[in-house]
Amino acid sequence: MWFRWVFWLAGLLLLAACVSSPASPPSPTPTGAVVSIPLAMAPAQTATPTPATVSIPLVGASEPAPAQSLPLLPYRVIADYPHDPRAWTQGLIVAGPGRLYEGTGDYANSSLREVEIATGQVIRSINLGDPTLYGEGIAHIDNQIFQLTWQNGLGLIYDTATFERVGTFTYPTPPMTMPREGWGLTYDGTHLIMSDGTATLYFIDPEATVASGQLAVVRTVTVTIDGQPRDRLNELEYINGLIFANVWYSDQIVLIDPADGHVIGVLDMSGLLSPSERAAADVLNGIAYDPISNHIFITGKYWPRLFAIVLDQNLYLPLISGPDGQ
């Protein structure tokens, strides 16, 4: 019988130790506002699936915001091509079969160029003619190419066929609605759309701009995720009713509803370059859409390669359909 008392006493001692042990301290509550984005390409689970997420800090947010899930859109890399690793890419447009227009920056190296996609060779190029001008985004309208500058408050207009400069325009000055600086530029078939590094996109009347010599801003939208501004918007491309925007100093492209500025999806471009290529390159910046092939061309500042990707249509098309599914 004595051994039963021994086991009973040992059990009491073990229970007392467990009760007296201090509880683990709670994890600190994060103070930065974040948005959780499901990783659409996460590996399949064998048990109950738990969506993998990535948290994106919302720059400028002072209070925590409720987590909001946005689709991280899957895509496939169709091909990659050489790209001039000395090009500080600021703007990219499909010029025609096998060709791109590219705007580059970095003061004395700023240029407008036409590039052969397959080889990366520069077919023709013109510099901005003034080493104090810093080239930025470009957009193509009919027979003209519009090019922004960064902090010069000046835009340039070229004849597409000759690259001859045929006009200029200035940015509005306070107290008028104004872009802070020139960053990205695209065209939706009616308006030029411009970014300035903030969360604001500017919709511009191109005909009034040419006629007046000053950016004619007709409206603005603030780009938001879960009600918080998504700033650092850089290079832009208008694709099938949405604005695709590079986010400066990130590997992400956000998809924006131009009607209200809401971000409806994200493309994650991390992993396109090898570690050694990444070490010599700078940030992701450059989006061009070919409506014939549906290829989207992606590159960056000092990137050695240009990538052609296509989106997974099963996920992509419902996101841009109207309320009736059309």
N, C-alpha and C positions, 0 to 999 in steps of 0.2 A: 504493500500500500504506500510505502514511503515515496516511491518514484512518482506516484500520481501528484503528491504534494509538491514535489520538485518541479514538475512540468507546469502545475497550476501557478506556482510562484514565479517561474520564468515568464509565463504569459502575462502576469500582472506587471512585471518590470518592463516588458517590451511595450505594453499598452501605455504605460506612464511616459515612457520615452517619446512615443509618437505624439501624445497629447501635448507635451511640453515643448516640442520642437517649434521654432519660430516659423511663421508662414513666409513663403517667398515674396519678396517685394514686388508690387505690380510694375509692369512695364510702363515707361513714361509715355504720356499721350503726345503724339506728334503735334507740333504747332504750325507747320506749313500746310497750306491748302494743296491737296493733291487730287488727281483724277485717276482712277484705276481703269486700265484698258485691257480687255481680255486678249491674250495672245492666241490668235486664230490658228496658228500653226503648232500649238503645244502638242506633245506626244499624247496618244490615246491612253486612257486609264483602264486598268483591268477591274478596279472596284468602282464605287460611285465617283463619277468625274467631278473634279474641283477645278474650275477655270483658272488657268494661270493668268496673272495680271502683271502689268508694269505700271508704276506710279509716276506721273509726270507732275513736277512742281509747277504751280501756276504763278508765274512771275508777277510780283506786285501784290499778291493776295496777302492781306494782313490777318484775316481770320480763317480758321479751318472751314472748309466747305464739305458738304456731303459728297461721298464718292459717287462718281457717275461713270458708267461703263460705256465706252465708245468702241466700235469695231476696229480692230487692228486688221486691216484688209490684206488677205493673202495675194501674192503675185508670183509670177514666174519670170526669171531672166531668160530671154530668148536668145540674146547675143551680146557680146561686148566688142568694142572697137577701140583702136588707139585714140588717145586724146592728148593734145599738147600739154605737157606737164608744166609749161611756163605760162599757161593761160589762167589768169585770175578771173574765172567765169562769173559774170554778173547777169547775163541774160541769154536765153537760148530759144530759137524758133526753128521749126521745120521750114526750109526754103523751097523745097520741091523734092522730087525723087532723088534720094541719095545725098542730099545736101542740107546743111544747117546754116542759119545766121547765128552768130555768137557775138555778144558784147562783152568786152573785158575791161577791167579796172586797173587800179594801182598807178594813178597819176601818169607819169610819162609813158607807161606801157598800155594805157587805155586805148581801145580800138573798137572798130566794127569790122567783122570779118565774115567771109563765107567759107565754109569748111566742107570737105568731102567726108561723109560719114564712115565709109569703109576703111579709109586709110588715115583719117585724122589730118590730112594735108590741108593747109590753108590755100584756098583757090585765089582769093583776093582779100586785101585788108587795107583799111585806112585808119590812121591815128586821129585823135581828136584835134590835133593842130595846136594845142596849147598844153604844156606840161603841168599847168595848174588845174586842169580839168580831170576829174576822176569819174570814169565811165561807170554807169550802172545798168539798170534793166532796159530791155528793148521790146518793141511791139511792131508788128507789120500790119499796115492798113493799105490795101490796094497797091499803089505803086510807090508807097513811102514807108520808111522805117523811122520810128520815133525812138530816141535814146535819152535816158535820164543821166544827170550827173548827181554826185553824192551831196556835197555841201556847197556847191557853186550856185545853187538856185537857178540853174539853166538847163533847158532841154534842147536837143538837136534833132533836126529832121533831114533825112537823106532821101535822094532818089534811089529806088531799089535797083534799077538797071545799071546805074553808073557809080553809085555810092557818093555822088556829088552832094554836098550839103546845100539844101534848098531853103532852109528856114531854121529859126530858133524860137524858143518861148521861155518865159520866166515863170517862177513859182509865185503864187500870191503872197502878199506881205500882210502882217497883222494890221488891223484886227480881223481880216477876212479869214474864212475857213481855209486852212493851209496845210499842205504836207510839211512836216518838220524838215525832212531831207528826201532825196531821191533814192529809192532802193529797188523794188521790183516793179515790173510793168507787163500788162497783158491786154488783150482786146477781146470783148465778148460779142462782137458783131455790131454793137451800137456804141459802147463806151470804152474808152481806155480805163483800166483799173490799175491803181497805183498803190504801192505800200511805201511806208517811210520809217520802218523799224519799230513802230508802235503797234497797238492792236487795231488801229484804224485803217480801213481801205477807202480810197477816194475814187469816185466814179466821175470821169471827165469827158466832156463833149469835145471830140477831136476837131470837128470843123470850126467850132467857136475858138478853140485854142489856136489853130492855125491863123484864123482871121484876126484875132486880137493880139496874138503874140504873148499871151499869158494863159496858164493852165485854167481852164474853165470847169471848176468843180461843180457838179450838179447835185451830188448827194454823197453821204458817207455812211459806212456801217462800222460798228465795233465788233470785232471777232471775239467770240466767247466760248469757253468750255464751262458748262454748269454755271453760267452767269458770271464767271470770272474772266477778265480780259486775257486773251492769248496774244501777247506781244512778240516782238522780234520777228515779225513776218518779213520775209526777204523775197526771193525770186518767185514769180507768179506764173501760172499757166491756166487758162480757161479751157475746161474739158467737159463737154457734154452737160452743160448747165451748172457745173461746179467750179470753184476756184481752188486750184491746188497751190499750196504755198509752202516753200521751205521755211523752217524755223531755224533762225541763225543760231549757230553753236549747238546744233543737235543733228541727229540722223533721221529726223522725222519730217514727213510731208503731211500737212493737215488738209483735209477736204472741207471746204467752207461753202455753206449755202449763201449765195450772194444777196438773197432777199433780206435776211435778218442777221447774217454774220455767225450763225451757229456752226460750230465744228461738228461734222457728222461722222467722221472717220479719220483714221490715221494710217499712213504707210511708214513702216520702219525700214530704213535703208542701211542699217548697220550690218556689217558683214560683207558688203559688196566688194570692198578692197581687201587685199591680204594685209596682214600686220605690217609687213615691210613697206607696202605701198602707202598704207595709212600713215606711217611715221613720216613720210616725205610730203604728204598732201595736206591740204587745209580742209575747210568745212564743205559739207554737202551744199551745192548751190547750182541749180540748172535743171529746168524741166521743159521739155518740148514734146508736143503731141502731134502725131501723124494720123489724121482722121481716115486715111485710106487703109492703112495697115492696122490701126488701133494700137500701134506701139507708142509707148511713152519713153522718151530718151532722158536719161538721168546722168548727171556728172557733178563735178564740184570744182572748187578753186584749187588749181595745181594738181588736179586728178590726172593720172596717166591713162585712165580708161573712161569710155562712154558706154553706158549700159542701155540696152533696149529691153523693156519689161512689158508684160501684159497683166492686167488684173484678172482675178478669178471672177468671171461674169456671174456665176451663181450667187455670189455675195454682193457684188458691186451693183448690178442692175436694180435690185429692189430698193437700194438706198437712194437712187436718183429718180425713181419713178414717182409720179404724182399720186394724189390721194386715191384715185381710182385705179391705180396700178398701171397706168399708161405712161 
